[in-house]
Amino acid sequence: MFLRMSDGKFTTQAAILWGAIPLEAQKRILKNAFCAKCNVVVEIVDYYGTVENGDLMIDGTCAFCGHAAARVVETSKIRIENN
Ligand SMILES: [Zn+2]
């Protein structure tokens, strides 16, 4: 079951992790997904978030070619910056 948040869908656990990330950082993350077809960093759209091993996984679609794109947010390792 997915919760709808802003432009994406998240599992309950993923929504908690995503919600803890500052909005500016969220935007950066969404513009730094990897597309295997474009072979570059792309913006991810129509994404959904899940949690794997404590890390937030963002899976979605490449904004340029429509191929699947993904981004891992290592929430198990990073701390949310305070400044
Ligand atoms: Zn692409």
PDB file of the backbone (N, CA, C, O) and the ligand in Angstrom, with CONECT records:
HET     ZN  A 101       1
ATOM      1  N   MET A   1       0.828  -1.199   0.000  1.00  0.00           N
ATOM      2  CA  MET A   1       0.000   0.000   0.000  1.00  0.00           C
ATOM      3  C   MET A   1       0.872   1.264   0.000  1.00  0.00           C
ATOM      4  O   MET A   1       1.844   1.355   0.750  1.00  0.00           O
ATOM      5  N   PHE A   2       0.520   2.216  -0.833  1.00  0.00           N
ATOM      6  CA  PHE A   2       1.332   3.416  -0.979  1.00  0.00           C
ATOM      7  C   PHE A   2       0.584   4.665  -0.511  1.00  0.00           C
ATOM      8  O   PHE A   2      -0.626   4.802  -0.690  1.00  0.00           O
ATOM      9  N   LEU A   3       1.354   5.564   0.095  1.00  0.00           N
ATOM     10  CA  LEU A   3       0.822   6.869   0.459  1.00  0.00           C
ATOM     11  C   LEU A   3       1.212   7.847  -0.629  1.00  0.00           C
ATOM     12  O   LEU A   3       2.319   7.775  -1.162  1.00  0.00           O
ATOM     13  N   ARG A   4       0.326   8.748  -0.960  1.00  0.00           N
ATOM     14  CA  ARG A   4       0.654   9.754  -1.966  1.00  0.00           C
ATOM     15  C   ARG A   4       1.235  10.988  -1.282  1.00  0.00           C
ATOM     16  O   ARG A   4       0.610  11.563  -0.391  1.00  0.00           O
ATOM     17  N   MET A   5       2.441  11.393  -1.704  1.00  0.00           N
ATOM     18  CA  MET A   5       3.085  12.580  -1.144  1.00  0.00           C
ATOM     19  C   MET A   5       3.647  13.402  -2.288  1.00  0.00           C
ATOM     20  O   MET A   5       4.363  12.872  -3.137  1.00  0.00           O
ATOM     21  N   SER A   6       3.342  14.655  -2.320  1.00  0.00           N
ATOM     22  CA  SER A   6       3.767  15.552  -3.403  1.00  0.00           C
ATOM     23  C   SER A   6       3.594  14.867  -4.755  1.00  0.00           C
ATOM     24  O   SER A   6       2.467  14.590  -5.164  1.00  0.00           O
ATOM     25  N   ASP A   7       4.695  14.589  -5.454  1.00  0.00           N
ATOM     26  CA  ASP A   7       4.587  14.000  -6.786  1.00  0.00           C
ATOM     27  C   ASP A   7       4.734  12.492  -6.789  1.00  0.00           C
ATOM     28  O   ASP A   7       4.595  11.851  -7.831  1.00  0.00           O
ATOM     29  N   GLY A   8       5.012  11.928  -5.632  1.00  0.00           N
ATOM     30  CA  GLY A   8       5.325  10.511  -5.622  1.00  0.00           C
ATOM     31  C   GLY A   8       4.463   9.709  -4.676  1.00  0.00           C
ATOM     32  O   GLY A   8       3.619  10.243  -3.957  1.00  0.00           O
ATOM     33  N   LYS A   9       4.699   8.416  -4.698  1.00  0.00           N
ATOM     34  CA  LYS A   9       4.005   7.512  -3.799  1.00  0.00           C
ATOM     35  C   LYS A   9       5.040   6.831  -2.920  1.00  0.00           C
ATOM     36  O   LYS A   9       6.131   6.499  -3.385  1.00  0.00           O
ATOM     37  N   PHE A  10       4.713   6.626  -1.676  1.00  0.00           N
ATOM     38  CA  PHE A  10       5.664   6.057  -0.740  1.00  0.00           C
ATOM     39  C   PHE A  10       4.993   5.033   0.154  1.00  0.00           C
ATOM     40  O   PHE A  10       3.816   5.161   0.491  1.00  0.00           O
ATOM     41  N   THR A  11       5.748   4.020   0.533  1.00  0.00           N
ATOM     42  CA  THR A  11       5.246   3.126   1.569  1.00  0.00           C
ATOM     43  C   THR A  11       5.279   3.910   2.876  1.00  0.00           C
ATOM     44  O   THR A  11       5.925   4.956   2.952  1.00  0.00           O
ATOM     45  N   THR A  12       4.603   3.426   3.888  1.00  0.00           N
ATOM     46  CA  THR A  12       4.538   4.142   5.161  1.00  0.00           C
ATOM     47  C   THR A  12       5.938   4.429   5.693  1.00  0.00           C
ATOM     48  O   THR A  12       6.231   5.552   6.104  1.00  0.00           O
ATOM     49  N   GLN A  13       6.812   3.408   5.685  1.00  0.00           N
ATOM     50  CA  GLN A  13       8.171   3.560   6.189  1.00  0.00           C
ATOM     51  C   GLN A  13       8.959   4.550   5.336  1.00  0.00           C
ATOM     52  O   GLN A  13       9.695   5.384   5.861  1.00  0.00           O
ATOM     53  N   ALA A  14       8.799   4.453   4.023  1.00  0.00           N
ATOM     54  CA  ALA A  14       9.513   5.350   3.116  1.00  0.00           C
ATOM     55  C   ALA A  14       9.034   6.786   3.290  1.00  0.00           C
ATOM     56  O   ALA A  14       9.822   7.725   3.181  1.00  0.00           O
ATOM     57  N   ALA A  15       7.752   6.954   3.557  1.00  0.00           N
ATOM     58  CA  ALA A  15       7.188   8.296   3.737  1.00  0.00           C
ATOM     59  C   ALA A  15       7.798   8.981   4.954  1.00  0.00           C
ATOM     60  O   ALA A  15       8.010  10.193   4.953  1.00  0.00           O
ATOM     61  N   ILE A  16       8.075   8.203   5.982  1.00  0.00           N
ATOM     62  CA  ILE A  16       8.697   8.759   7.195  1.00  0.00           C
ATOM     63  C   ILE A  16      10.112   9.248   6.879  1.00  0.00           C
ATOM     64  O   ILE A  16      10.490  10.353   7.268  1.00  0.00           O
ATOM     65  N   LEU A  17      10.892   8.424   6.173  1.00  0.00           N
ATOM     66  CA  LEU A  17      12.263   8.804   5.809  1.00  0.00           C
ATOM     67  C   LEU A  17      12.261  10.002   4.866  1.00  0.00           C
ATOM     68  O   LEU A  17      13.032  10.945   5.046  1.00  0.00           O
ATOM     69  N   TRP A  18      11.402   9.958   3.874  1.00  0.00           N
ATOM     70  CA  TRP A  18      11.322  11.042   2.879  1.00  0.00           C
ATOM     71  C   TRP A  18      10.905  12.350   3.552  1.00  0.00           C
ATOM     72  O   TRP A  18      11.432  13.418   3.241  1.00  0.00           O
ATOM     73  N   GLY A  19       9.962  12.250   4.467  1.00  0.00           N
ATOM     74  CA  GLY A  19       9.463  13.423   5.168  1.00  0.00           C
ATOM     75  C   GLY A  19      10.516  14.083   6.044  1.00  0.00           C
ATOM     76  O   GLY A  19      10.407  15.265   6.370  1.00  0.00           O
ATOM     77  N   ALA A  20      11.545  13.316   6.428  1.00  0.00           N
ATOM     78  CA  ALA A  20      12.615  13.851   7.282  1.00  0.00           C
ATOM     79  C   ALA A  20      13.676  14.580   6.462  1.00  0.00           C
ATOM     80  O   ALA A  20      14.547  15.246   7.021  1.00  0.00           O
ATOM     81  N   ILE A  21      13.605  14.455   5.143  1.00  0.00           N
ATOM     82  CA  ILE A  21      14.587  15.104   4.268  1.00  0.00           C
ATOM     83  C   ILE A  21      14.084  16.506   3.914  1.00  0.00           C
ATOM     84  O   ILE A  21      12.942  16.656   3.480  1.00  0.00           O
ATOM     85  N   PRO A  22      14.922  17.535   4.094  1.00  0.00           N
ATOM     86  CA  PRO A  22      14.499  18.904   3.756  1.00  0.00           C
ATOM     87  C   PRO A  22      14.073  19.001   2.290  1.00  0.00           C
ATOM     88  O   PRO A  22      14.596  18.290   1.432  1.00  0.00           O
ATOM     89  N   LEU A  23      13.127  19.882   2.018  1.00  0.00           N
ATOM     90  CA  LEU A  23      12.556  20.021   0.684  1.00  0.00           C
ATOM     91  C   LEU A  23      13.617  20.264  -0.388  1.00  0.00           C
ATOM     92  O   LEU A  23      13.542  19.694  -1.476  1.00  0.00           O
ATOM     93  N   GLU A  24      14.611  21.113  -0.080  1.00  0.00           N
ATOM     94  CA  GLU A  24      15.669  21.401  -1.055  1.00  0.00           C
ATOM     95  C   GLU A  24      16.463  20.144  -1.393  1.00  0.00           C
ATOM     96  O   GLU A  24      16.831  19.911  -2.545  1.00  0.00           O
ATOM     97  N   ALA A  25      16.717  19.341  -0.364  1.00  0.00           N
ATOM     98  CA  ALA A  25      17.451  18.093  -0.564  1.00  0.00           C
ATOM     99  C   ALA A  25      16.605  17.102  -1.361  1.00  0.00           C
ATOM    100  O   ALA A  25      17.126  16.365  -2.199  1.00  0.00           O
ATOM    101  N   GLN A  26      15.306  17.087  -1.099  1.00  0.00           N
ATOM    102  CA  GLN A  26      14.405  16.215  -1.866  1.00  0.00           C
ATOM    103  C   GLN A  26      14.490  16.555  -3.352  1.00  0.00           C
ATOM    104  O   GLN A  26      14.571  15.666  -4.199  1.00  0.00           O
ATOM    105  N   LYS A  27      14.470  17.860  -3.659  1.00  0.00           N
ATOM    106  CA  LYS A  27      14.519  18.304  -5.052  1.00  0.00           C
ATOM    107  C   LYS A  27      15.829  17.875  -5.702  1.00  0.00           C
ATOM    108  O   LYS A  27      15.848  17.438  -6.853  1.00  0.00           O
ATOM    109  N   ARG A  28      16.935  18.006  -4.945  1.00  0.00           N
ATOM    110  CA  ARG A  28      18.248  17.598  -5.461  1.00  0.00           C
ATOM    111  C   ARG A  28      18.258  16.111  -5.763  1.00  0.00           C
ATOM    112  O   ARG A  28      18.757  15.674  -6.800  1.00  0.00           O
ATOM    113  N   ILE A  29      17.700  15.344  -4.847  1.00  0.00           N
ATOM    114  CA  ILE A  29      17.671  13.889  -5.012  1.00  0.00           C
ATOM    115  C   ILE A  29      16.909  13.511  -6.274  1.00  0.00           C
ATOM    116  O   ILE A  29      17.351  12.658  -7.044  1.00  0.00           O
ATOM    117  N   LEU A  30      15.757  14.151  -6.481  1.00  0.00           N
ATOM    118  CA  LEU A  30      14.905  13.817  -7.625  1.00  0.00           C
ATOM    119  C   LEU A  30      15.537  14.212  -8.955  1.00  0.00           C
ATOM    120  O   LEU A  30      15.179  13.665  -9.999  1.00  0.00           O
ATOM    121  N   LYS A  31      16.478  15.161  -8.925  1.00  0.00           N
ATOM    122  CA  LYS A  31      17.173  15.580 -10.141  1.00  0.00           C
ATOM    123  C   LYS A  31      18.481  14.810 -10.335  1.00  0.00           C
ATOM    124  O   LYS A  31      19.218  15.058 -11.289  1.00  0.00           O
ATOM    125  N   ASN A  32      18.760  13.889  -9.438  1.00  0.00           N
ATOM    126  CA  ASN A  32      20.005  13.132  -9.495  1.00  0.00           C
ATOM    127  C   ASN A  32      19.780  11.628  -9.503  1.00  0.00           C
ATOM    128  O   ASN A  32      20.487  10.879  -8.828  1.00  0.00           O
ATOM    129  N   ALA A  33      18.794  11.197 -10.267  1.00  0.00           N
ATOM    130  CA  ALA A  33      18.548   9.772 -10.430  1.00  0.00           C
ATOM    131  C   ALA A  33      19.381   9.266 -11.596  1.00  0.00           C
ATOM    132  O   ALA A  33      19.836  10.049 -12.429  1.00  0.00           O
ATOM    133  N   PHE A  34      19.577   7.959 -11.654  1.00  0.00           N
ATOM    134  CA  PHE A  34      20.366   7.407 -12.745  1.00  0.00           C
ATOM    135  C   PHE A  34      19.473   6.641 -13.711  1.00  0.00           C
ATOM    136  O   PHE A  34      18.666   5.800 -13.314  1.00  0.00           O
ATOM    137  N   CYS A  35      19.643   6.959 -14.996  1.00  0.00           N
ATOM    138  CA  CYS A  35      18.928   6.235 -16.052  1.00  0.00           C
ATOM    139  C   CYS A  35      19.933   5.394 -16.818  1.00  0.00           C
ATOM    140  O   CYS A  35      20.907   5.926 -17.349  1.00  0.00           O
ATOM    141  N   ALA A  36      19.711   4.090 -16.883  1.00  0.00           N
ATOM    142  CA  ALA A  36      20.638   3.173 -17.553  1.00  0.00           C
ATOM    143  C   ALA A  36      20.608   3.368 -19.066  1.00  0.00           C
ATOM    144  O   ALA A  36      21.583   3.053 -19.748  1.00  0.00           O
ATOM    145  N   LYS A  37      19.520   3.874 -19.586  1.00  0.00           N
ATOM    146  CA  LYS A  37      19.401   4.060 -21.034  1.00  0.00           C
ATOM    147  C   LYS A  37      20.107   5.349 -21.475  1.00  0.00           C
ATOM    148  O   LYS A  37      20.867   5.346 -22.442  1.00  0.00           O
ATOM    149  N   CYS A  38      19.849   6.445 -20.760  1.00  0.00           N
ATOM    150  CA  CYS A  38      20.539   7.708 -21.060  1.00  0.00           C
ATOM    151  C   CYS A  38      21.996   7.636 -20.611  1.00  0.00           C
ATOM    152  O   CYS A  38      22.859   8.333 -21.145  1.00  0.00           O
ATOM    153  N   ASN A  39      22.256   6.781 -19.621  1.00  0.00           N
ATOM    154  CA  ASN A  39      23.596   6.599 -19.068  1.00  0.00           C
ATOM    155  C   ASN A  39      24.140   7.874 -18.420  1.00  0.00           C
ATOM    156  O   ASN A  39      25.350   8.090 -18.360  1.00  0.00           O
ATOM    157  N   VAL A  40      23.237   8.695 -17.947  1.00  0.00           N
ATOM    158  CA  VAL A  40      23.620   9.910 -17.226  1.00  0.00           C
ATOM    159  C   VAL A  40      22.663  10.121 -16.059  1.00  0.00           C
ATOM    160  O   VAL A  40      21.680   9.402 -15.885  1.00  0.00           O
ATOM    161  N   VAL A  41      22.992  11.133 -15.272  1.00  0.00           N
ATOM    162  CA  VAL A  41      22.110  11.531 -14.179  1.00  0.00           C
ATOM    163  C   VAL A  41      20.927  12.287 -14.768  1.00  0.00           C
ATOM    164  O   VAL A  41      21.103  13.211 -15.562  1.00  0.00           O
ATOM    165  N   VAL A  42      19.739  11.895 -14.381  1.00  0.00           N
ATOM    166  CA  VAL A  42      18.525  12.493 -14.941  1.00  0.00           C
ATOM    167  C   VAL A  42      17.550  12.856 -13.832  1.00  0.00           C
ATOM    168  O   VAL A  42      17.725  12.479 -12.673  1.00  0.00           O
ATOM    169  N   GLU A  43      16.528  13.591 -14.214  1.00  0.00           N
ATOM    170  CA  GLU A  43      15.444  13.859 -13.279  1.00  0.00           C
ATOM    171  C   GLU A  43      14.486  12.672 -13.312  1.00  0.00           C
ATOM    172  O   GLU A  43      14.203  12.114 -14.373  1.00  0.00           O
ATOM    173  N   ILE A  44      13.995  12.301 -12.140  1.00  0.00           N
ATOM    174  CA  ILE A  44      13.094  11.151 -12.039  1.00  0.00           C
ATOM    175  C   ILE A  44      11.664  11.652 -11.842  1.00  0.00           C
ATOM    176  O   ILE A  44      11.425  12.568 -11.056  1.00  0.00           O
ATOM    177  N   VAL A  45      10.727  11.052 -12.553  1.00  0.00           N
ATOM    178  CA  VAL A  45       9.321  11.434 -12.428  1.00  0.00           C
ATOM    179  C   VAL A  45       8.477  10.178 -12.181  1.00  0.00           C
ATOM    180  O   VAL A  45       8.947   9.052 -12.342  1.00  0.00           O
ATOM    181  N   ASP A  46       7.240  10.398 -11.793  1.00  0.00           N
ATOM    182  CA  ASP A  46       6.317   9.294 -11.485  1.00  0.00           C
ATOM    183  C   ASP A  46       6.967   8.265 -10.568  1.00  0.00           C
ATOM    184  O   ASP A  46       6.906   7.061 -10.819  1.00  0.00           O
ATOM    185  N   TYR A  47       7.583   8.755  -9.514  1.00  0.00           N
ATOM    186  CA  TYR A  47       8.386   7.884  -8.670  1.00  0.00           C
ATOM    187  C   TYR A  47       7.598   7.327  -7.503  1.00  0.00           C
ATOM    188  O   TYR A  47       6.543   7.831  -7.117  1.00  0.00           O
ATOM    189  N   TYR A  48       8.167   6.253  -6.957  1.00  0.00           N
ATOM    190  CA  TYR A  48       7.616   5.702  -5.722  1.00  0.00           C
ATOM    191  C   TYR A  48       8.769   5.276  -4.830  1.00  0.00           C
ATOM    192  O   TYR A  48       9.811   4.826  -5.306  1.00  0.00           O
ATOM    193  N   GLY A  49       8.567   5.423  -3.546  1.00  0.00           N
ATOM    194  CA  GLY A  49       9.623   5.145  -2.591  1.00  0.00           C
ATOM    195  C   GLY A  49       9.330   3.923  -1.746  1.00  0.00           C
ATOM    196  O   GLY A  49       8.210   3.712  -1.282  1.00  0.00           O
ATOM    197  N   THR A  50      10.380   3.117  -1.558  1.00  0.00           N
ATOM    198  CA  THR A  50      10.289   1.970  -0.665  1.00  0.00           C
ATOM    199  C   THR A  50      11.543   1.971   0.208  1.00  0.00           C
ATOM    200  O   THR A  50      12.475   2.735  -0.042  1.00  0.00           O
ATOM    201  N   VAL A  51      11.563   1.129   1.215  1.00  0.00           N
ATOM    202  CA  VAL A  51      12.738   1.050   2.080  1.00  0.00           C
ATOM    203  C   VAL A  51      13.358  -0.333   1.950  1.00  0.00           C
ATOM    204  O   VAL A  51      12.675  -1.354   2.026  1.00  0.00           O
ATOM    205  N   GLU A  52      14.692  -0.338   1.748  1.00  0.00           N
ATOM    206  CA  GLU A  52      15.430  -1.591   1.688  1.00  0.00           C
ATOM    207  C   GLU A  52      16.668  -1.477   2.559  1.00  0.00           C
ATOM    208  O   GLU A  52      17.496  -0.593   2.338  1.00  0.00           O
ATOM    209  N   ASN A  53      16.807  -2.339   3.528  1.00  0.00           N
ATOM    210  CA  ASN A  53      17.958  -2.331   4.441  1.00  0.00           C
ATOM    211  C   ASN A  53      18.188  -0.960   5.078  1.00  0.00           C
ATOM    212  O   ASN A  53      19.331  -0.559   5.300  1.00  0.00           O
ATOM    213  N   GLY A  54      17.121  -0.256   5.367  1.00  0.00           N
ATOM    214  CA  GLY A  54      17.256   1.046   6.018  1.00  0.00           C
ATOM    215  C   GLY A  54      17.492   2.200   5.062  1.00  0.00           C
ATOM    216  O   GLY A  54      17.482   3.362   5.468  1.00  0.00           O
ATOM    217  N   ASP A  55      17.706   1.879   3.786  1.00  0.00           N
ATOM    218  CA  ASP A  55      17.904   2.936   2.783  1.00  0.00           C
ATOM    219  C   ASP A  55      16.614   3.182   2.020  1.00  0.00           C
ATOM    220  O   ASP A  55      15.825   2.271   1.769  1.00  0.00           O
ATOM    221  N   LEU A  56      16.429   4.438   1.662  1.00  0.00           N
ATOM    222  CA  LEU A  56      15.255   4.806   0.890  1.00  0.00           C
ATOM    223  C   LEU A  56      15.542   4.594  -0.594  1.00  0.00           C
ATOM    224  O   LEU A  56      16.500   5.156  -1.125  1.00  0.00           O
ATOM    225  N   MET A  57      14.729   3.796  -1.259  1.00  0.00           N
ATOM    226  CA  MET A  57      14.881   3.537  -2.682  1.00  0.00           C
ATOM    227  C   MET A  57      13.819   4.334  -3.437  1.00  0.00           C
ATOM    228  O   MET A  57      12.626   4.209  -3.164  1.00  0.00           O
ATOM    229  N   ILE A  58      14.267   5.154  -4.388  1.00  0.00           N
ATOM    230  CA  ILE A  58      13.317   5.880  -5.225  1.00  0.00           C
ATOM    231  C   ILE A  58      13.359   5.260  -6.614  1.00  0.00           C
ATOM    232  O   ILE A  58      14.386   5.311  -7.291  1.00  0.00           O
ATOM    233  N   ASP A  59      12.255   4.680  -7.031  1.00  0.00           N
ATOM    234  CA  ASP A  59      12.143   4.107  -8.364  1.00  0.00           C
ATOM    235  C   ASP A  59      11.122   4.896  -9.150  1.00  0.00           C
ATOM    236  O   ASP A  59      10.074   5.273  -8.625  1.00  0.00           O
ATOM    237  N   GLY A  60      11.431   5.147 -10.411  1.00  0.00           N
ATOM    238  CA  GLY A  60      10.482   5.893 -11.209  1.00  0.00           C
ATOM    239  C   GLY A  60      10.868   5.878 -12.667  1.00  0.00           C
ATOM    240  O   GLY A  60      11.439   4.908 -13.167  1.00  0.00           O
ATOM    241  N   THR A  61      10.546   6.968 -13.346  1.00  0.00           N
ATOM    242  CA  THR A  61      10.721   7.058 -14.780  1.00  0.00           C
ATOM    243  C   THR A  61      11.654   8.212 -15.116  1.00  0.00           C
ATOM    244  O   THR A  61      11.563   9.285 -14.519  1.00  0.00           O
ATOM    245  N   CYS A  62      12.549   7.992 -16.071  1.00  0.00           N
ATOM    246  CA  CYS A  62      13.448   9.036 -16.542  1.00  0.00           C
ATOM    247  C   CYS A  62      12.623  10.132 -17.229  1.00  0.00           C
ATOM    248  O   CYS A  62      11.783   9.847 -18.082  1.00  0.00           O
ATOM    249  N   ALA A  63      12.875  11.383 -16.846  1.00  0.00           N
ATOM    250  CA  ALA A  63      12.113  12.498 -17.408  1.00  0.00           C
ATOM    251  C   ALA A  63      12.433  12.717 -18.888  1.00  0.00           C
ATOM    252  O   ALA A  63      11.654  13.343 -19.606  1.00  0.00           O
ATOM    253  N   PHE A  64      13.585  12.201 -19.348  1.00  0.00           N
ATOM    254  CA  PHE A  64      13.997  12.429 -20.734  1.00  0.00           C
ATOM    255  C   PHE A  64      13.510  11.351 -21.683  1.00  0.00           C
ATOM    256  O   PHE A  64      12.952  11.656 -22.736  1.00  0.00           O
ATOM    257  N   CYS A  65      13.719  10.075 -21.316  1.00  0.00           N
ATOM    258  CA  CYS A  65      13.432   8.995 -22.272  1.00  0.00           C
ATOM    259  C   CYS A  65      12.298   8.078 -21.846  1.00  0.00           C
ATOM    260  O   CYS A  65      11.831   7.267 -22.646  1.00  0.00           O
ATOM    261  N   GLY A  66      11.847   8.187 -20.605  1.00  0.00           N
ATOM    262  CA  GLY A  66      10.739   7.342 -20.170  1.00  0.00           C
ATOM    263  C   GLY A  66      11.145   5.964 -19.695  1.00  0.00           C
ATOM    264  O   GLY A  66      10.301   5.171 -19.279  1.00  0.00           O
ATOM    265  N   HIS A  67      12.458   5.672 -19.757  1.00  0.00           N
ATOM    266  CA  HIS A  67      12.981   4.406 -19.255  1.00  0.00           C
ATOM    267  C   HIS A  67      12.947   4.425 -17.726  1.00  0.00           C
ATOM    268  O   HIS A  67      12.856   5.491 -17.117  1.00  0.00           O
ATOM    269  N   ALA A  68      13.020   3.263 -17.118  1.00  0.00           N
ATOM    270  CA  ALA A  68      13.052   3.205 -15.658  1.00  0.00           C
ATOM    271  C   ALA A  68      14.314   3.866 -15.119  1.00  0.00           C
ATOM    272  O   ALA A  68      15.402   3.655 -15.654  1.00  0.00           O
ATOM    273  N   ALA A  69      14.176   4.658 -14.070  1.00  0.00           N
ATOM    274  CA  ALA A  69      15.306   5.308 -13.421  1.00  0.00           C
ATOM    275  C   ALA A  69      15.190   5.076 -11.922  1.00  0.00           C
ATOM    276  O   ALA A  69      14.103   4.826 -11.401  1.00  0.00           O
ATOM    277  N   ALA A  70      16.316   5.162 -11.241  1.00  0.00           N
ATOM    278  CA  ALA A  70      16.299   4.889  -9.804  1.00  0.00           C
ATOM    279  C   ALA A  70      17.320   5.715  -9.067  1.00  0.00           C
ATOM    280  O   ALA A  70      18.292   6.203  -9.644  1.00  0.00           O
ATOM    281  N   ARG A  71      17.080   5.863  -7.773  1.00  0.00           N
ATOM    282  CA  ARG A  71      18.003   6.596  -6.920  1.00  0.00           C
ATOM    283  C   ARG A  71      17.926   5.985  -5.521  1.00  0.00           C
ATOM    284  O   ARG A  71      16.840   5.775  -4.980  1.00  0.00           O
ATOM    285  N   VAL A  72      19.084   5.708  -4.952  1.00  0.00           N
ATOM    286  CA  VAL A  72      19.125   5.222  -3.576  1.00  0.00           C
ATOM    287  C   VAL A  72      19.494   6.381  -2.675  1.00  0.00           C
ATOM    288  O   VAL A  72      20.471   7.081  -2.944  1.00  0.00           O
ATOM    289  N   VAL A  73      18.744   6.601  -1.619  1.00  0.00           N
ATOM    290  CA  VAL A  73      19.078   7.614  -0.623  1.00  0.00           C
ATOM    291  C   VAL A  73      19.538   6.855   0.615  1.00  0.00           C
ATOM    292  O   VAL A  73      18.749   6.178   1.274  1.00  0.00           O
ATOM    293  N   GLU A  74      20.826   6.979   0.920  1.00  0.00           N
ATOM    294  CA  GLU A  74      21.386   6.171   2.005  1.00  0.00           C
ATOM    295  C   GLU A  74      21.025   6.751   3.369  1.00  0.00           C
ATOM    296  O   GLU A  74      21.871   7.273   4.095  1.00  0.00           O
ATOM    297  N   THR A  75      19.748   6.641   3.685  1.00  0.00           N
ATOM    298  CA  THR A  75      19.247   7.201   4.938  1.00  0.00           C
ATOM    299  C   THR A  75      19.781   6.437   6.146  1.00  0.00           C
ATOM    300  O   THR A  75      19.720   6.938   7.269  1.00  0.00           O
ATOM    301  N   SER A  76      20.303   5.228   5.930  1.00  0.00           N
ATOM    302  CA  SER A  76      20.866   4.472   7.046  1.00  0.00           C
ATOM    303  C   SER A  76      22.242   5.018   7.422  1.00  0.00           C
ATOM    304  O   SER A  76      22.730   4.772   8.525  1.00  0.00           O
ATOM    305  N   LYS A  77      22.878   5.774   6.489  1.00  0.00           N
ATOM    306  CA  LYS A  77      24.233   6.275   6.720  1.00  0.00           C
ATOM    307  C   LYS A  77      24.299   7.775   6.946  1.00  0.00           C
ATOM    308  O   LYS A  77      25.131   8.247   7.721  1.00  0.00           O
ATOM    309  N   ILE A  78      23.435   8.530   6.283  1.00  0.00           N
ATOM    310  CA  ILE A  78      23.529   9.984   6.402  1.00  0.00           C
ATOM    311  C   ILE A  78      22.703  10.508   7.568  1.00  0.00           C
ATOM    312  O   ILE A  78      21.721   9.900   7.993  1.00  0.00           O
ATOM    313  N   ARG A  79      23.129  11.636   8.056  1.00  0.00           N
ATOM    314  CA  ARG A  79      22.325  12.368   9.028  1.00  0.00           C
ATOM    315  C   ARG A  79      21.748  13.585   8.324  1.00  0.00           C
ATOM    316  O   ARG A  79      22.374  14.156   7.431  1.00  0.00           O
ATOM    317  N   ILE A  80      20.579  13.962   8.726  1.00  0.00           N
ATOM    318  CA  ILE A  80      19.964  15.150   8.137  1.00  0.00           C
ATOM    319  C   ILE A  80      20.714  16.392   8.634  1.00  0.00           C
ATOM    320  O   ILE A  80      20.865  16.621   9.834  1.00  0.00           O
ATOM    321  N   GLU A  81      21.174  17.182   7.660  1.00  0.00           N
ATOM    322  CA  GLU A  81      21.917  18.391   8.021  1.00  0.00           C
ATOM    323  C   GLU A  81      21.018  19.397   8.730  1.00  0.00           C
ATOM    324  O   GLU A  81      19.817  19.487   8.475  1.00  0.00           O
ATOM    325  N   ASN A  82      21.639  20.140   9.620  1.00  0.00           N
ATOM    326  CA  ASN A  82      20.868  21.055  10.450  1.00  0.00           C
ATOM    327  C   ASN A  82      20.849  22.494   9.945  1.00  0.00           C
ATOM    328  O   ASN A  82      20.014  23.293  10.369  1.00  0.00           O
ATOM    329  N   ASN A  83      21.769  22.821   9.040  1.00  0.00           N
ATOM    330  CA  ASN A  83      21.866  24.225   8.653  1.00  0.00           C
ATOM    331  C   ASN A  83      21.022  24.541   7.435  1.00  0.00           C
ATOM    332  O   ASN A  83      20.996  25.686   6.982  1.00  0.00           O
TER     333      ASN A  83
HETATM  334 ZN    ZN A 101      16.657   8.100 -19.730  1.00  0.00          ZN2+
END
